[in-house]
Structures are given as structure tokens and as C-alpha cells.
Amino acid sequence: SFELSGIPDNILIRVEGRPEVYKLENGAKRWIKTAEAFNRLGYKWSEIAPVNSIEIENYPIGATIE
């Protein structure tokens, strides 16, 4: 089974096949609204972890990162 506690904080996640990238922070998912914001914050596209739609729904929604 999938362990939510096994994912470290400050990780980037995305459901495969969907464009939205989220940052996990304090147990919540925060949508990174634009590629510009993603790049400005110094994140790397190669660091995005794929998750499934069931896993991502386990996280409450945090503030959008713009």
C-alpha cells in the first residue's frame, strides 16, 4: 500500500498525463500555476515525481504558487 508519510516535504508531484505540477508543503499540495513561476523558483522538471490520481487526492489543497 502507498504510505503518504513516505513522501518527503517540499517535493514536486504531477499526475501522469496531466499538466498541473504541485509542490507538497506542510502536508498540502500547492499548484504551481505557470512554468515561469516554476522556473523562477529554481525547480527542476526532472525532479517532478509521478503520482496517480488517487494519491494526489489524499492531499488537501494549499495556496496557489504564482
Secondary structure by P-SEA (a helix, b strand, c coil): cccccccccbbbbbcccccbbbbbcccbbbbcccaaaaaaaccccccbbbbccccccccccccccc
